[in-house]
Amino acid sequence: MENRDLIEAKRGKEVESYHHMNIAVVDSKGDLLYHLGDPEHKIYARSSMKPLQAIPLVETGAADYYYFSDADLALCTASHNGEPMHTDRVISILKRAGLDDSYLRCGIHNPRWEDTYRKLILEGKEITSLYNNCSGKHSGMLVTAKYMGESTEKYYELEHPVQQRILSVISEVCDYPKSEIAIGVDGCGVPVHALPIKNLAYGFARMAKPNIFDDKRKYAVECITNAMVSAPEMVGGTNRFCTDFMRAGKGRFFGKAGAEGVYCIGDKETGLGIAVKVLDGNGRASSPAAVEVLAQLGLLNNNQLDQLKKWHYPKLFNTRDEVIGELNPIFQLNKTVNA
Amino acid sequence: MENRDLIEAKRGKEVESYHHMNIAVVDSKGDLLYHLGDPEHKIYARSSMKPLQAIPLVETGAADYYYFSDADLALCTASHNGEPMHTDRVISILKRAGLDDSYLRCGIHNPRWEDTYRKLILEGKEITSLYNNCSGKHSGMLVTAKYMGESTEKYYELEHPVQQRILSVISEVCDYPKSEIAIGVDGCGVPVHALPIKNLAYGFARMAKPNIFDDKRKYAVECITNAMVSAPEMVGGTNRFCTDFMRAGKGRFFGKAGAEGVYCIGDKETGLGIAVKVLDGNGRASSPAAVEVLAQLGLLNNNQLDQLKKWHYPKLFNTRDEVIGELNPIFQLNKTVNA
């Protein structure tokens, strides 16, 4: 296999399938330092935008008004498992704003966390929006609307001030014209934003070194990234890459996955921002790609690489719990030659 | 997007992700008529080999000895949902051979059929191998071992006569040297076979026109393909492509999916065999690819295309049940120029 732009899914000795990625590594000055494939590729950022989507929650003053803790704020950036620690906190956040989970408009899916799902079945309870992996994000949006005296009914619509503020923040933080951001509908019903990969990386780079922003935004960004790295279990949950990654990162890295193979990282130490898009959309390739990029950039020590091994080279198991293959990143980042 | 070798996953107006395929269309003389990408690509055929894996079950005489009906035989080629119609029949098949589901070594996974899963939880029952989507295939293997007086303990091991017979059948039907077939371990613990895509297509073409085989094999192949098209609900189940496809095919087409984006079809009328491999392994692209190939070859009438529309252009839904995108095959098969 000549093509180096990929991750192999190996079964035994043979490569069974493979994934291509586009990757951008940008510094907080906005320079593209490394790339793979096409860093200009415009992609739906999906849930990787959740940390930015929480900026208005803090900037408006809503988060402080409702006594948001780090864990509360981290949950508002989450694609959570639906474990009790997540759903209990969603209820708590909404209650403080005089709301409850009936206000959530994120739709319904089986909780990611098996035990939660089993418990609901055993107790004959309905699966509600509370268990939706985006219920934290939606809670942040609802609480902001409530605080601002805006309607809590249609907060998910593009025209609603909550979504308009988010759109502006994404445009400003990622330094990409609002008119160029393509809007689609996300898995949970709110607008989803398409930007070039390098702009996503730049947004995360700026969030890693937020002095570039005015005081209000700097404060908001710091609250959010500090919350994510302080309460990583909120952002994903048990056995989730975001959580394990930020735990291993010990406060230095913040990261967020997006559906369809998106992963974004900010490094508070170097101010680097990284954005990965798996071109076929398969999320299984996101974590090997993300860890491999960090490894190639020399940003993880051996201990951290060890901790993240299961995400770097995910094993493929069969139903007899036998290891029958693995995902193996074999790509090489290109150092970008800037004109 | 210049590249025509693909299926687009569209969200709103933008292409979010895309899938590349390798495809071979071979006639029963063995000529490669059409292709996409690399038809020589050697791939793990995965469950698409299940119809061939059932040939020894009939050839040895086991199926007739144990009074196998069409539905029984179809189930032995299945990646079934684990609906009651499937699991009841697995029990019945095994019972006739003096066995029960404790003999199954296919490992455990949550039943694909949600209602079965919920029922097991509510009744406090364990999920056992019975519910594994391969339990029909494993039942066929067990029954054959029992009939032949072979061990029912290690029937899943490559060295066991059951697996050796299967390996020979695959080699002979697909006309590919046994020594060249790469062996890996399948999701359910038995050997899985890697052959070039064009040989998989050739195998299905020959099964579509089995006069090429000796009487014993011809009989076995006809029993199996007739069983699949007579009892398509056994091969997959409710809301499954294999089932819906063979229903629409009205006895003319037999088809079988394999994990990691594999799909194989035989057309009893033209004797054509088709094999599709989605290169990144995403099964969501299998059915759009399969239907699109048949459409381009002019093998489906408008009524059938209509019936299969949801598989041809699968809609993408969000958790609010809104349609937010679709999978859209935009590839064009190449007519193969034979030297």
HADDOCK unambig.tbl for C-alpha pairs under 7 A between the chains (distance, minus, plus):
assign (segid A and resid 11 and name CA) (segid B and resid 184 and name CA) 6.29 0.50 0.50
assign (segid A and resid 12 and name CA) (segid B and resid 184 and name CA) 5.28 0.50 0.50
assign (segid A and resid 16 and name CA) (segid B and resid 43 and name CA) 6.27 0.50 0.50
assign (segid A and resid 16 and name CA) (segid B and resid 44 and name CA) 6.37 0.50 0.50
assign (segid A and resid 17 and name CA) (segid B and resid 279 and name CA) 5.41 0.50 0.50
assign (segid A and resid 17 and name CA) (segid B and resid 280 and name CA) 4.89 0.50 0.50
assign (segid A and resid 17 and name CA) (segid B and resid 281 and name CA) 5.31 0.50 0.50
assign (segid A and resid 18 and name CA) (segid B and resid 279 and name CA) 6.27 0.50 0.50
assign (segid A and resid 18 and name CA) (segid B and resid 280 and name CA) 4.80 0.50 0.50
assign (segid A and resid 19 and name CA) (segid B and resid 280 and name CA) 5.38 0.50 0.50
assign (segid A and resid 43 and name CA) (segid B and resid 16 and name CA) 6.27 0.50 0.50
assign (segid A and resid 44 and name CA) (segid B and resid 16 and name CA) 6.38 0.50 0.50
assign (segid A and resid 106 and name CA) (segid B and resid 319 and name CA) 6.93 0.50 0.50
assign (segid A and resid 106 and name CA) (segid B and resid 320 and name CA) 6.70 0.50 0.50
assign (segid A and resid 107 and name CA) (segid B and resid 319 and name CA) 4.66 0.50 0.50
assign (segid A and resid 107 and name CA) (segid B and resid 320 and name CA) 4.31 0.50 0.50
assign (segid A and resid 108 and name CA) (segid B and resid 319 and name CA) 5.24 0.50 0.50
assign (segid A and resid 108 and name CA) (segid B and resid 320 and name CA) 6.60 0.50 0.50
assign (segid A and resid 109 and name CA) (segid B and resid 319 and name CA) 6.06 0.50 0.50
assign (segid A and resid 118 and name CA) (segid B and resid 121 and name CA) 6.59 0.50 0.50
assign (segid A and resid 121 and name CA) (segid B and resid 118 and name CA) 6.54 0.50 0.50
assign (segid A and resid 121 and name CA) (segid B and resid 122 and name CA) 6.64 0.50 0.50
assign (segid A and resid 122 and name CA) (segid B and resid 121 and name CA) 6.65 0.50 0.50
assign (segid A and resid 122 and name CA) (segid B and resid 122 and name CA) 5.37 0.50 0.50
assign (segid A and resid 184 and name CA) (segid B and resid 11 and name CA) 6.28 0.50 0.50
assign (segid A and resid 184 and name CA) (segid B and resid 12 and name CA) 5.27 0.50 0.50
assign (segid A and resid 185 and name CA) (segid B and resid 324 and name CA) 5.90 0.50 0.50
assign (segid A and resid 186 and name CA) (segid B and resid 318 and name CA) 6.87 0.50 0.50
assign (segid A and resid 187 and name CA) (segid B and resid 318 and name CA) 4.17 0.50 0.50
assign (segid A and resid 187 and name CA) (segid B and resid 319 and name CA) 5.82 0.50 0.50
assign (segid A and resid 188 and name CA) (segid B and resid 318 and name CA) 5.95 0.50 0.50
assign (segid A and resid 188 and name CA) (segid B and resid 319 and name CA) 5.48 0.50 0.50
assign (segid A and resid 188 and name CA) (segid B and resid 320 and name CA) 6.56 0.50 0.50
assign (segid A and resid 189 and name CA) (segid B and resid 318 and name CA) 6.76 0.50 0.50
assign (segid A and resid 189 and name CA) (segid B and resid 320 and name CA) 6.34 0.50 0.50
assign (segid A and resid 279 and name CA) (segid B and resid 17 and name CA) 5.42 0.50 0.50
assign (segid A and resid 279 and name CA) (segid B and resid 18 and name CA) 6.29 0.50 0.50
assign (segid A and resid 280 and name CA) (segid B and resid 17 and name CA) 4.89 0.50 0.50
assign (segid A and resid 280 and name CA) (segid B and resid 18 and name CA) 4.81 0.50 0.50
assign (segid A and resid 280 and name CA) (segid B and resid 19 and name CA) 5.39 0.50 0.50
assign (segid A and resid 280 and name CA) (segid B and resid 280 and name CA) 6.72 0.50 0.50
assign (segid A and resid 281 and name CA) (segid B and resid 17 and name CA) 5.30 0.50 0.50
assign (segid A and resid 318 and name CA) (segid B and resid 186 and name CA) 6.89 0.50 0.50
assign (segid A and resid 318 and name CA) (segid B and resid 187 and name CA) 4.19 0.50 0.50
assign (segid A and resid 318 and name CA) (segid B and resid 188 and name CA) 5.99 0.50 0.50
assign (segid A and resid 318 and name CA) (segid B and resid 189 and name CA) 6.80 0.50 0.50
assign (segid A and resid 319 and name CA) (segid B and resid 106 and name CA) 6.94 0.50 0.50
assign (segid A and resid 319 and name CA) (segid B and resid 107 and name CA) 4.65 0.50 0.50
assign (segid A and resid 319 and name CA) (segid B and resid 108 and name CA) 5.24 0.50 0.50
assign (segid A and resid 319 and name CA) (segid B and resid 109 and name CA) 6.06 0.50 0.50
assign (segid A and resid 319 and name CA) (segid B and resid 187 and name CA) 5.83 0.50 0.50
assign (segid A and resid 319 and name CA) (segid B and resid 188 and name CA) 5.51 0.50 0.50
assign (segid A and resid 320 and name CA) (segid B and resid 106 and name CA) 6.73 0.50 0.50
assign (segid A and resid 320 and name CA) (segid B and resid 107 and name CA) 4.33 0.50 0.50
assign (segid A and resid 320 and name CA) (segid B and resid 108 and name CA) 6.60 0.50 0.50
assign (segid A and resid 320 and name CA) (segid B and resid 188 and name CA) 6.60 0.50 0.50
assign (segid A and resid 320 and name CA) (segid B and resid 189 and name CA) 6.36 0.50 0.50
assign (segid A and resid 324 and name CA) (segid B and resid 185 and name CA) 5.91 0.50 0.50
